[in-house]
Amino acid sequence: MDGSANETVANNPERQRYELAVDGHIAAAYYEKANGVITFVHTEVPPELGGKGIGSKLVRGALDHVRAEGLKVIAQCPFVKAFIEKHADYQHLLKR
């Protein structure tokens, strides 16, 4: 992943997004939080970072934060929804 192994996903509550900074760019997963539920509404990966697995790393990190906080997930964002469908270890986080 082009030397970005040290990069970590950080929550930015002021902007309501999880962020992953790589090579001077920021990938972000935007959310809304209410009543123990986090709704992922949009994920953005700059074109310069496309095709490097940055989006998946971002969503994995965000979901790890969510799991630690004990929140349930609504995946409105198609990218987050597809990621969870592909990774069974995160499916229990979905709000049913």
N, C-alpha and C positions, 0 to 999 in steps of 0.2 A: 504494500500500500504506500509506496513512495516515501518511506521514512516517517509516516504519520502514526507509527505505533504508539508514540508517547501521547498522542492527542486523546483528550478525555471529553466526554459529553458533560456539559454543565447546564444546570437549570438557570434560566434568566426570568424570574417571576415578574419583574417589571414589564418585560416585553411579552410575557406569556408564551415562552418558547424554550425548547431545549436547543443548545447550540454546540456545534463541533467546528472548531477553527482548524483549518488545514491550509498550509501554504499561503497565508494571508487572506484567505476567503472564509466565509462563515456559512455552513450548512445549518438549516434550522427546521425544527418540527414545532409548529404552532399548535397551541392547545387552549382549551377553556376548562376551568376547574370549578366544580360545584358539588356539594353534598357527597364527598368521597368518590366522585367520579371525574375522570379526566377524559375529555373529548379531544382527540387529535383531529384538527380541521384541515391542516395543510402542511406539506413538507417541501422545502426548497433546497435544492443542491445547485450551487453555481455551475454554469456550463464548464468552467475550467476544471471542475472536480468530477465531472460526469464519467461514468464507466469505471470508477476505481473502488466501488463498494462503499463509498462514503455514506450514502443514504442508508444502507443497511446498518453500518456501524453506528450512525446517529440514532436510528430507531431502536436498535438493540440497547444502546446506552440509556436512552430515554425510558424504555420499558423496564430496565433494571432499576432505575430511580423510582418509577411508579410502583414496582413490586415492593421495594423497600419501604415506601410510604403507605402501603396497604390500600392503594386506590384500585378501583375498577376502571376499565377502559372502554370507551366507545370509539371505534375507528371509522370516523367519517372520511378521513383521508384515504384515497385508494391505495397509496403506497404503504401506509401503516397496516391497512386491512390485509393486503397481499402478504406483507412480511409475517404477520401473525398467523395467517393461514398456512404458510410454509414452515413455521417453527412451532411445533406442538408444545414446547416448553413455555410458551407465552400465552397459549389459548385460554388457560384458566383465569387470566386477567380480564377477559372480556366480560362486560356486563350483560347478563342474560335476561 
